[in-house]
Amino acid sequence: MRPLMITALARPTVNARWGWLLLLLLLQACSSLTPVPSEADLEGRDDALLALEQWQFEGKMGFRVPGESGSVYLDWRQQQDDYQIRLQGPLGQGAAEITGSPAGVLLVQGDQRWAGASAEALVQQQFGWRLPVSDLRYWLRGLPAPARGEVVELIRDEQGLLVSQAQGDWVLHYSQYQWVDGQAMPGRVKAEADTLGVRLTLVIKGWQLGGAND
């Protein structure tokens, strides 16, 4: 066997230098990929997320509704049946905060306050379009909303990750899953209700499961 000629590599050509740079970039990208969950990892996911009493996420929500479109920054904190949703963006009048519990819902915007029985009714009243808060509590975690009575259509990929679900007037599409505290959580959710003329796109920057930082 002939020995390798090390001196032949002393002066790489321009193409060779670009080749090494490309290789380094590929290796760096591969090393930063989030591990893909296996079917064993996803077993029992729905039950575990339903049992989760406290969670939160931050992200950005784009919306397209009849006569209007835009985006807002979203901070959602859930503790059992109590929730706090902060919306920061246009919304016609600026930032808003929705605080809800089984006792009722309060919408605060600037120095104005409105109370009601449901967040859906208050959002419809103030912003003119429907935000299905009660259902999004489940949908955003990749779960069907319970106690609605409709047939739920679920489509999963070969690993068991939820790709889409249809419930009532709404169809939801999931992608860009994140591996968070042992659970696969969606990083991008598109919710569409063509009969209502509403389309929402949520890009979730970060999930926190099992607790919330004040």
Secondary structure as UniProt FT lines:
FT   HELIX           6..9
FT   HELIX           14..31
FT   HELIX           39..42
FT   TURN            43..44
FT   HELIX           45..51
FT   STRAND          54..65
FT   TURN            66..67
FT   STRAND          68..79
FT   TURN            80..81
FT   STRAND          82..88
FT   TURN            91..93
FT   STRAND          96..101
FT   TURN            102..103
FT   STRAND          104..109
FT   TURN            110..111
FT   STRAND          112..116
FT   HELIX           119..127
FT   HELIX           133..139
FT   TURN            140..142
FT   TURN            146..147
FT   STRAND          153..156
FT   TURN            158..159
FT   STRAND          162..167
FT   TURN            168..169
FT   STRAND          170..175
FT   STRAND          178..180
FT   TURN            181..182
FT   STRAND          183..185
FT   STRAND          188..193
FT   TURN            194..197
FT   STRAND          198..209
//
